[in-house]
Amino acid sequence: MNKITKIFLLIATLIVMLPIELYAQNIRVTGVVRGNNGERIPGVSITDLGRQRVLGITDEDGKYSVVLAPNATISYTCMGYNEKKEKVKGRVSIDVEMESTAKEIDEITVTASLIGNVVFEPSEIEIVGNYFHLRTRFKVPKELMALDHRLVVQPTIYNVTRRKTMFLRPVVSDGAEYLRTQERMYGFDITKDPLSPYIQKSQMSRQGEIIAYHDSVYIENNRDDYRSDVFLSVEDYHKIIKVDTMVIAKGTVNPLRFFDYQIDPRDLTDSIYIPKPELALRNDKGEVHLTYLPGKATIDEKDSHNLSELRKLEERIAFLEQDPDAKLQSMSIFGVSSPEGNYRKNVELADARMRAARDKILSYISPATKEFLKVESQSKVENWLPVVEMMKQDSLHKKAAELQEIIDKYPNSLNSQFDKIRKLSYYRSVIVPYLSKLRRVEYDFGYSMYRILKDEEILELYEQNYTQLSRYDFYRMFQMAKDDAEREKLYSQALSVYPKFMLAANNLATIYIRQGRSDIELLKPFVKEGAPEEVLTNQVIAALDKWQYQTADSVASLMPSSATTEYIRSITRILNGNYTEALSQFAEEGGINEVLILLAMKRNEEAWEKAQDLPDDSARVLYVKAIITNRLDMVVEAIDYIETALEMDPSLREIAEIDADVKDLL
């Protein structure tokens, strides 16, 4: 790696590794760095000497903007210039001038004009898939190559939009004397020279040395604005004598920027990927209501209602004992007597009813279940308030009010309440019929049971804590969601609980794609040979949306063969630069896509032949015709086409300004 490359890589690395620390007392300092000839200097490293931190570098216009303490000292360094130091002293704008280190030597004065005589032929940055290819040729003057000097040429691709430089393979060209001296220095083993891999064997002409160059670099975002810069340095055995920078190409050659295709995202709906229902352990409760004759503690089994309730209870217990997914856990028995008569006797009666009911219910339960069954029993005497409520429901409001008045007068004595109530003229005709409804035994049996939850239970559980939901419960929630906003939230929550939930991940990816915010990381864990076609399709779309054409092509190759997948594979092949394999697919369809592929393949005459069949009714078609005619040196026609295209769609100017195929027409 040459010295220039090392320094630029070091600067880039430091900028990434050393974040700027912001403090409340810090200030922002901006300025312009110029050389002693007035030229603006790009790539100057701005360092806070106190903290020994690189804060940034100057942009292509020599401008910089850094944040640091108001009492800091700044160091400005750049290859080819002497270091410059400035104390901030609270200033927010500091312009500096740096002195060049270029020196004259006895044999020849190496000046900017001599380096300027390193002439580059018209160059272009061509996009093929995710790779930017720089192809150029340049001539090194014979005056330079006859000397005892080394010329180092470092081409770069510069992202103007994001202000980021990517280095390509350097080229080293040695003068005859320099090369002979180097060979002697290394014992005639030139491979010991660190730059030996980059020494160019070239073809000499009468005017100098002609060097052909081609290299490529991987780029993720080819929608940005790019140019190619070349850093040149002339050096001898001890020092760098002169450096210079020149732009050799602006914009990119990429006719496929207009390539039109449609791949729809797909939800995963195949039943084999739908989660199977999972049994959940849930507690339930059952009730049985029994009635008794006045003053009696035994169950009247001749009563049809009692017989029905007992049969229901017996069947339910038998089911719970026989079902391996259910477990009877507890039994609670409540014996209740009505409030007429003496309170103490009523308490005894309620207790007797409870014991009789307990014996009856336990007779239905097997000894094995009874061994682990928790049984609770209680008895109580009902008060008169339920009678008041039942009378109100039957519109006996006046009589209910009289009854309530007695209750309120003797709130703590059921005996006193009964003495007054039984003296009411309508006691036997109105009140006594209600009392039969108060004489009862209630049985609550608690049991746990594994079963599939109902939708309302899933919703309730979700509101309590969604992390308790099974995959199937989440799937049911997906089905109940009203819109994409709800589904997006549910898919994300499901993946937070079950990261390998492929259906949730795929369908969330579909939502993201439809919303124009594809997530290429979402489906990565599921992409493999044999993966569902929906998953692979969505991942291809996400990769294409992120301009990761190599990734998209790789994923598409995993798809099973079908008419749909072959169409997708043709798209990814084209965008990844495999034009020949996919051309036949779009040659059959014809239209602008076929023309664009021919342009990408540099088959310009064929492209023009096909393009003449396209109607001039869209700005895009006219723009493409401008590309073709410009390539074929039909300049008048090219200008005509581009002018009309920009009149029809002014937004195309933004593309044209970074499009090397038409940039010169502007």
PyMOL commands that set and color helices and strands:
alter all, ss='L'
color gray80, all
select helices_A, chain A and resi 3-17+112-116+142-145+176-185+190-192+196-198+255-258+271-273+304-322+343-362+367-371+385-393+397-409+414-421+427-435+455-468+471-480+484-497+502-514+524-526+533-545+549-556+563-575+579-589+591-600+604-611+619-631+635-648+652-656+663-665
alter helices_A, ss='H'
color red, helices_A
select strands_A, chain A and resi 27-35+45-48+53-57+63-68+73-78+81-87+96-98+119-120+124-128+131-141+150-159+164-167+171-174+203-204+208-218+226-235+240-250+280-291+326-337+374-381+440-451
alter strands_A, ss='S'
color yellow, strands_A
deselect
rebuild
show_as cartoon
